[in-house]
Amino acid sequence: MNYGYIRVSTDKQTVENQRFEIENYCSKNGLMISEWIEETVSGTVSPKKRNLGKLLSKVKKGDLIVCSELSRLGRSMFMIMSILNRLMETEVSVFTVKEGYRLGQDLQSKVLAFAFSISAEIERTLLSQRTSEALKRKKEEGVVLGRPKGCKAKSYKLSGCEDEIINMIEAGYRIVDICEYFGCSTATLYSFMRRTRIYIP
């Protein structure tokens, strides 16, 4: 089956532009959409909590997903890589209108997937470096890091990162890599995962 996937971030945006782009693309390439999946939700939300998650659970070998661009699948490289990896393992193809990607089981797809993985690694390394440099600068400026002694935290270091942590786990990142990415200790990560009920499959 051929699926057309459309996602907009707010109800002020319209799905019609993306639908038009996909229909025009399919017309030029001799394709026909069997089913449309549309949703209004932020790309930072975990696929499991989106209609995209339902689509991922039902697609099978030989199916095709057409979307306007890869950013419709997710907002972070980690999330997109996780989704593409899952689809490639299931032998489901992904075509994008704007970038012109045709991700399937051919050599080009594997090269692109490798390029995406390298980009994700670079993104993670740069973020880690920026975090370290920012902390070092604050220390040099005399800023006291952390909460005052005896004061209970109202929020935690990883608060708001639940979806990204889940995506990284699903993408196969090691605990040590996740800790490095967020600049935290393994104890902090495990403690946060227990509080938010994030489990490693």
Secondary structure by P-SEA (a helix, b strand, c coil): cbbbbbbbccccccaaaaaaaaaaaaaaacccccbbbbbbccccccccccaaaaaaacccccbbbbccccccccccaaaaaaaaaaaaaacbbbbbccccccccccaaaaaaaaaaaaaaaaaaaaaaaaaaaaaaaaaaacccccccccccccccccccaaaaaaaaaaacccaaaaaaaacccaaaaaaaaaaaccccc
